């Protein structure tokens, strides 16, 4: 046994193994039997199984425990301390550090080691100098190779390398430490050196044995590299590869690597990162991986706050970045000078992706140089244009509504509009919604039913640039208010877990696409933020496969035309008058610039948007019983009425023409409820009829709320 251990010792040292730990395992191997768990409880059965497999050894002479321990320590190249415990040779007192099998290997390392980032850190560079000195015993050739290699780094003071080498202590680090440090920059070089060192150790064995031992040493080197991976070393490796840790304004931890961001607090983010580590050969056990993620989250929370974008980023008003969400890290960068496809690592913004995001195709020019509208609108079922350049034409209004939405998708500055496709069965509502979302934000989320509560709405919208709520019927007051908040940017605080009191804040600004058979916008504030597009039944139909094939064929050209249109729109935008813009002014201004870039007549887009909104307001007012009663009050009072809110509540409940106000079931005619209805109707009544509704406090001590109604001139 002693002879076998002595033969194994050089190999273990050559591959960087721990002689104490590994040799002790090898010693125990012949006397270790793996017994099935069910049989371990019966000692007699265990011995019965062990004896036939491992016959009893020859009787050994009686020796004391310390005598045996010292003999083993001498055989293994280690010493025993006073307590009788084995101490590794590197920790025991010795004449010098562990030497390299051949000084020429150390010289070759410095000749082949490339100038990287690892040893720009002076502390690491000094450690390397001491290790090289110890591994070669201060050999002159190694000294010259180290100094020549060090001088390739910018910033090192002339003579610094020689001074550090000459002052190195003879009992410093050696060969094993040298390999460990070099491995941080060039693992392949270290694996080769370990293999060659192991082969050199057995120069007197046969060729077949040398080949087998060389393969075993290479395998051991690779295995040792994997086994040495810890959360700390993996974290250092990630930092060396450029990983940056930060947290969002929602206090969610993130890591950014090679332009891609990973949410360290989500299962999807951790799963994706786990796959990245596996592919990079940075494999850890489950517990070690959990420790790594905990450390990464701590670094992220201690890092800077970084704004995150989903699919489209606008860091200012004159630059647009579109995440293509492909495997190449492509990002479309647009400004007034042109557009190009860049890499995510080269842009000044950070994108966040959900698990269901789908990639955009590469933009490809259409051979006949068609404009965006001529390429895009054939994929939509919209009312036909009967009077071109007429803002009252339903076809023009419908296309203006789509352009308004698209302008906010590609440049989400200010409040963003929602879109409602309304029409009977078979009018292509869902296909229209799919196409509008799919221009910039294709994803596996698809269409969804309206959420049951506000939290579900925010969570659903947060992971997408554009969200589709299909087959909506009617939104309650709370959900309607939440949709209004999404248009301008709203925040929702919610508990992270039902088992604790921690809260998470969701800050979201998103555009929503609704589809509905009937009118779903019963509240004026939501209607003002929504572009409504009325649809008619399709006259001809195509299969879903046909529709998908046509879209897949034209999508690259549509994306190319969109980029061209955005460049022209950014050039035109400064010339758009800002004094008479409708609500959603930022989207309307950029929509007008896009329309002009596609060849539309100046102000046709804006006039069509205004007319469509007035028509929608009129429809809303006509269906609202309170608006009807205000009309009767104005007619009865000669076009003007003023009184307190209490007076107005009494007035609207009076019978007119023998009929009382027929409001929806459960409505309470309290001052608070009626004032809320009046505020929501102010803009629709102004847009539809030119009526002015105002509320203000009286100037006397009573401070009562006055209501003033004015009819159109």
N, C-alpha and C positions, 0 to 999 in steps of 0.2 A: 504493500500500500504506500509506504514511504517513497519508494522508487517511482511509482506511478505519479504521485503528487508532484515530485520534483520535475518529472518530465512535462507535466501539465502547466507548471508554474510559468515558464517563459511565454507559452502561448497566451495564457490569460493576461499576463502583463502586456504583451504586444498588442492585444486588441483592446486595451484600456479597461480590463475587468478588475474587479476587486478580489484579490487572492484569498482573503479571509472568508468573505461571504460565499464565493462560488466554490472554493475548495471544500469548505465545510459541507456544502450540499452534496458535492461529489462523493465525499467520504461516507455520508449517510445513505447514499443511494442503494448500495447492495443490501442494506439492513432495513430498508423501508418497504413496506408492503401496503398497497392500497386495497383495503378491505371494503366490500360493499357496506353501506351504512347499517343495513339491517343485521349484519353479522358482527359488527364491532362490539356489541354488548356482551358477546360470549367469548371470554378470553381463551377458553380451551379450543373453540372452533377456529379462532384467529391463529393460534399456534399450529394447529393441525394444517392449516392452509400454508403457513409460512415455511415450515420445516422442509417439505418436499421441494419447494422452489429454491430454497437457500440452505444447503447442508451446513451443518455446524462447522465453523473454522477450526484450524489446529489449535490446541491449547496454547495460550500465551503465558510467558513467565510472569509471575506476580510482580507488579511494579506499583509504586505509590502514584497518587493522582498528580502531584506536581512534577514528578519525574516524567510521566507520560505527557503532561502538558508541555514541558520544556522541550521534549523530543519532537513533538509535533510542531511547536513553534519554530524550532531550528530547521525542520524539514520544509516548512512552508515559507521561510524567509520572513517570519514575524517574531516578535518578542512577547513575553508574558509579563504583565504587571504584577505588583505584589498581591493583588486580590485574586490572582489566578485567571483573570480574563485575558483573552487574546486581544492584542492591539495591532492594527494594521501597520505594515512596515513604514508607510508614509507618516504615521503618527509617532512611531517609536524613534528613539534617538539613533541617528545614523551619521555617517561621514559626509554625505552630500545628497543632492536630489536624485531622482530616478533618471538615468541616462537614456538617451535614444539608442536604439539598436545600432544605428550607424549615423554619424554626424552628417554624412552626405545627404541623408533624408531631410534634415533640418535646413541645410543649404538649399536644397531643391524646393522646399516649401516656400521659402522667401523669393525664389526665382519665379515661381509659378503663381504665387498668391497675388490676385489682382488688387488694384487700388480701389477699395470700396468704402462704404460708410461706417463699417463696424469700428475701425481703429482710428477714426477721426476724434473719437473720445479719448482724451489723453490718459485717463486712468486705465482704460482697457489696453491702450498701446503700451503703457509701462508694464502692465501685467504680462503682456506678450514678450517684452524684452527680457524680463526676469525669467520667464519660463524657457525661452530659447537659450539663455545663458546657462541655466541649470541643466537643460537637456544635453548640452554639448560640453559642459565643464568649462565654458568660456573659450571654446575653440576659436582660433583666429579667422578661419574661413567662414564660420557661422557669424562671427562679429562683422566681417566685411559685408556679408550678404544681408544681414539685418539693417546695417547703416544705409546701404544702397537702396534697399526697399523703402526704408522710412523716408528718405529724401524725396520720394515720389509724391508724398502728401503735401499739399499746400498748407502753409501756416506753421510748419515745424521750424524751430530756430536752428540754424546751422550749428553743428556740434552737439546738439541736444541728445541725439541718439547715441553718440559715442560716450557722452558723459554718463547717461543712464546705464549703458552696458558695463562701463568700467567700474561703476559703484555698486553693481549687483553683488549680493552676498552669495557665497558658495552653497549655503544651505537653503536656498530659495526653491521655487517651484521647478518642475522639470518636464519630462517628455509627455506625461499624461495631461498636465495642465496646458501645455502647448497645443496638443491636439484639441482639447476642449475649447480653447479660445479660437483657433483657426476654423473650427467647425461652425462657429457662429456666422462666418462669411462664406465658407466654401466646404459644405459637407461632403461633396463628391471627392475632393482632394484628400480629405482626412480618411475617408473610407479606403481609398487606394493606398495611402501610406500605412494604414494599419494592416492591410492585407500583405503588403510587401515586407513589413516588419515581421509578421508572423511566418511568412515563407522563409525569410532569412534566418530565423531562429532554428529551422530544421534543415540546414544545408547538407547534412550528412545522411538524410533519409532518401528512400527511393523516389523516383519521379512520380509514381502513382500515389504514394503516400503524401508527397509534397503537394500534388494537385488537390487531393482530398482535403488536406489541412488548409490550403489556400482558400478553397471554397467555403470551408467552415468558418475561417477567420473573417471572410467578407460578409458571410451571413451574420456572424456574431457582431460585426461592426454595425451593420444595418439594424440588427435587433437592439443593440445597445443604444443606438441613436434614438430609436423609438422609445425604449424604456426610460431614457433620460428625460423625455418630454414631461414637463410639469406645467401647471397653470402659469407659473412665472416665466418659464422659458418660451412657452407659446405666446404669452403676452409680449415678451421682448421681440419675438420673431414678427408678430403682427405690427409692432411699432416700427421695426426696421423696414418693413414693407410699405410703410407710409400710413398706417392706420391712425385716424384722428377720432377722439372721443368727445362728445358734446351732448347737450340735452336741448330739447325743444322748448318753446314758450309754454307748452303744456306740462313741462317737467318730465318728459319721457326720455329715457337714455338711448343714445344712438352711437354707432360706430360707422365711420365712413372710410372705405377702402377702395382705391382705384375708381373713384367716382360714384360708387354704389353705397347707399346708406342702409344700415341694418337696425331695426328696432329691437333693442335688447330686452324690452319688457313684454314682448308679444311672443306667442308660441310660433307664429309664422316666421318672425325674424330670427328666433333662436334656431329653428329647424333649418332655415336657409343658411345661417352661419355655420351650423354643424356640418352641413354638406360641403361648404367651402373649406372648412378645416380638414375634413376627410380627403377631399380631392387634393389638397396641398400636402398631404402626408403628415399633418399635425393631429394625430389621433390621440385622444385622451379617454380615460375611463369615464363612466357616467358621473361619478362623484367628483373627479377632477374637472370635468367639463362644467359641472355646476359651480365649482369654486372659481373657475375661469370667468364664467358669466357674472358671478357676484363681483369679482374684481373689476371687470369691464364696466359694469353698471356704476360702481363707485367712481371710477375715473370719469365716466360720462357726466355724472351729477356734479363732479368737481370741475368739469370743463366749462367752456363758454356756452352761451345760449345761441343757438343757430336757427334761423327761420327755415322752415321746411315747406316745400311746394309739392303738389300732386299734379303730375302730367305737364302742366304749363306754369312757367315762372316769369314774372315781370318785375325785375329788380329796378324799378324806376318806371318811367312812362315811355321810353324810347327804345327799349330792348325787349325781345321776346325769346324765351327758350322753351322748346317742346321736347319732352322726354320720349324718345322712341321706344323705350322699354324693351330693347332687344338685347341679345347676348353680347353684342359688340360694344355696348355702352354709348350708343349713338344719341346725340342731342342736336336738334335743329336750332341754330342760332340765327335770329332775324333782327335786322335794324334797318334804318333808312338807306343804308348803302348797299344792301343785298342780303342774301342768306346763304348758309353753308351748313354742312353736317359736321359737328365737332365731337369730341369725346367728353364724357361726363366729368373726367378728371380735370379738364381744361377750362371749365366754365365757373363763374363766380357764385353759383347757387347750388343748393342741395335738394335733391328730389327724394320723396318717400313713395314707396310702391306698396300696394296691397298684394295679397297672394293671388288674386284673380286677374291682375292686369295683363293685357295682351299687347304684343308689339305692333307698332305701326309699320307699314311697308316703306321701303325706300322711295322717296319722291322721284317721279319719273316724268319728264316732259311729254306732253301730248303732241303728236306730229303736226296737227293742224292749228296749233296755237289758239285753242279755244279759251274763252274767259271762264272764270270759276263758276258763274251762274249757269252758263250753257253746259258745263260738264256735270254740275251737281244736281240741278233741279229735275232732270229726267228721271232721277232715282226717287223722287217724291211724288205722291199724289196730292196735287195742289189745284185750286180753282184755276181755270184757264184765264189768260189775260185777254180781255175783250177790247180794252182801251189802253194801249201803251202810253206811258208817261202821264197817266191819270191817277192821282193819289186816291180817288174814290173807287177805283177798280178793285174788286175783291182779289183777283189774281196778283196784282201789284202789292196789295196789303199783305197777302199771305207770304209772298217772297220777302217782303221787307221784314216780317216777323222772324223768318228763318235767319236772315242776315243779322238782325239785331241779336239773336241768341248766339250765332256763330262769332260775332264780334266780341262778345264777352267771354266765349270759350277760349279764344286765341289771345285775348288781352283782358284778363279779369281785374280791371282797375275800377275802383268805386263799386257801387251796387251792381249786382248782376241780375238780369231778367230771368224769370221762369218762362216756360213755353207750354201752352195747352193746345193739343190737337183734339178738336171736338168734332164728332160726326157720328152718323149711324153705323150699324154693323156693316162691315165690308167696305169701309172707306179708307183703309190703309193707315189707320192711326198708329198701330204698333210698329208697322214697317217704317213709317216716317220717323218715329221716335228712335228706332234702332239706327237708322241712317244718320240722323242728326248727331247722336251720341258717338257713333262709330267713326265720324270724320277725324276726331282727335283722341277719343278715349274708348277704343274697343276694349272690352273686358269680358271675363267669364261671369260677371255679376248678372248681366242681362236685365230683363225687365222684372220688376217686383211689384207686389201689391202694396197699397198704401199701408204704412206702419200703424201699429195699434197705439203707440204712445210717442211722446217727443224724444225719449232716449233712443228708441229704435231708429227714428228718423235721423238723428244726429250721427249715430254709429254707422248707419247705412251710407249716408252722404259723405262721411269723413274719408272713407276709403276710395272714393271715386271722384273724378273731375266733374262728371255729369251723371246724374241719377235719374232713372226712369221709374215713375210710379204709374203702373198700367191699370186700366179699368177702374179709375177712381170714380166715386159717385158723389160724395159730398164731404167736405172737411169741416170738422167741428171748430169751435172758436179757438181752443188751445192749439190745435194742429195748424190752423190757419195763421195764427200769430207766430208760431215757430217757423213756418215757411217764409213769412215776411222777414223774420230775423236772419234766416239763412241767406236771403238776398243781399243783405247789407253786411252780414258777418255777425254771427251770434255765438254766445258761449253757454255751455251747459255743464253744471257741476253735478257729478254723480258718484255714488260709492263705488270703489274699486271692487270690493268683495262684500258679500252679505255678512261675512264673519268678522269684519273689522270696521273701524270708523274712518279709514282713509278715504279721501275723495280724489277724483280725477276731473280735470276740467277739459271739456272738448270745445275747441274754438274752430268754427267751421264757417266758410262762406262758399256756397255752392249753388249752381243753377240746377233746377229740377224740371224735368219734362213730364207733363201729365197727359194721359189719354183718357177720354171720357165720352160717353154717348150723349149725355146732357150737360147743361151748363153747371159747372162745379164751383164757380167763383162767385159765391153769394155775398162775400164781404168786399167792400170797396178797396180796402188797403191792399189785399192780396191781388185783386184785379188790376190795380195800378202797376204792380210789379210783374205782371204776366202778359206775354204776347199771345193772344188767342188767335188760332188759325182754324177757321171753319172749313170742314171737308165735305165732299159729296161722295156718294157710292162710286166705286170703280166701275167703269164700263167694260173693261177687258181685264182678265186676270192672268197671272203667271204663277208657276209653281215656286215653292220656296227655293228649290235648287237653282232655278233660272235666276231668281233675284240675287241669290248669293254669288253666283258665277259672274253676273254682270257687275256687281259691286266690287268683287275681288279684281276684276279686270280694270275697272276705272279708278279704283281708290288711289293708286300711286299717282295718276295724272291729276286727280282732284287735290291731293296733298301738295303736289308741285304748284298747281295754280293758286292754291291758298297761300303758299309762301310768297309767290310773286305778288299776289294781291295785298298781302300784309306789308310788303316793302313799299308798294305804291301808296298804301293808306298812311303809313308812317311819314311819308314825304308830304302827303296832302293835308294831314291832320292839323298842322299849324294854321292852315288857311280856313278852317271850319269856324264860322261865327259861333261864339259861345253864349251870346246874350239871350237867345230865344230857344234853348234846347228843351225838349220834353223831360219828364221824369226819367230816371236812369240815364242821366246826362252823359256820363263817360261812355257807356255802351252805345248810346245814340250818336255821339260825335264820331266815334271810331267806325260805327256802322255806316254813317254818311260818307266817311272817307273811303271805306271799302267799296261802297256802291259806286262812288265816282271812279274809283280805280277799275271797276268792271265796266265802265262806260255809261252808267246811269246819269240822267240829267241832274244838274245841281238841285239839291233840296227836295228831289222827288222822294227819296227814302224818308227823310224827316217828316214830310207832309203825309206820306202814307202811314207812318207810325202814329202821328197825331190823329188822323182820321179814324184809323182802326181802334185807337183807344177811346175816342169819343163815341164810336158805335158801340163798343163794349160797355161803356159807362151808361149809355142810353138803355141798353138791354138790361143792365143791372137795375137802373132806376125804375124802369117800367115794371119789373118783377118785384120791386120792394114796396110793401104796403105803406111804409113810413114816407117814402118819396111821393107816393100818390097823395097821401094826406097833406103833405107840405104844399103840393100843387093846388089842392082845394083851398087851403088856408090863404095862399097868395091870391088866388082868384077872388075869394070872398072879401079880402082886405084891400083890394086895389093894387096888388103887386108889392106890398110892403107890410111887414108885421114885426112888432117889437114887444117883448114882455119878459117876465122872469121865467126861469126854467120850470118852476112850479106851474105858472100860467100856461106854458106850452104843453106840459104833460096833461093838464086839464083840457086844453083846446083839442089835442089830437084824439081824445077819447069821446068828444062830442059826436053825436050822430050828424052826418052830412047827407042830405037827401034821404033821411030816414035810415041810414046805414052807419053802423059803428065800424071802427078800424078792425079789420080782420088780420090780426098779427099771428105769427106762428104759435103753436100750442106751447103753453108753459111760460110765455113771456110775461114778465112782471113790469107794469108801468111805474117803476120807481124813477126818481130823478137820475140816479146813477145809470140805470140801464138805458134810459131814453137819451141821455147825453152821449153815451157811448155810440149809439146808433147814429146820432147826428154827426159826430166826428167822422165816422166811417163814410157817411154819405156826402160830406162836403165836396170832395174832389169829383166824384161821379156826377153830382148835380151841376157842378160848374162846367165839366166837360160836355155833358149831354145837353143841358138846357140853358146854361149861362146863369143859373141861379146862384146866389151867394148866401151861404149859411155861416153865421159867426156866433161865437159865444165869448163873453167877457164879463168881468166883475163890475158891479156898480161902483161909482166913486164915493158914495156916501158911507156912513158907518155900518150899514147893513151888510155890505159886501156880497149882496145876492148876485147870482149868476144870471146875466141877461142873455136872451136869445134874440137874434136879429135875422129876419128873412128878407131877401131882396130878389124880386123877379128880374128877368132879362129886360133890357131897354127895348 
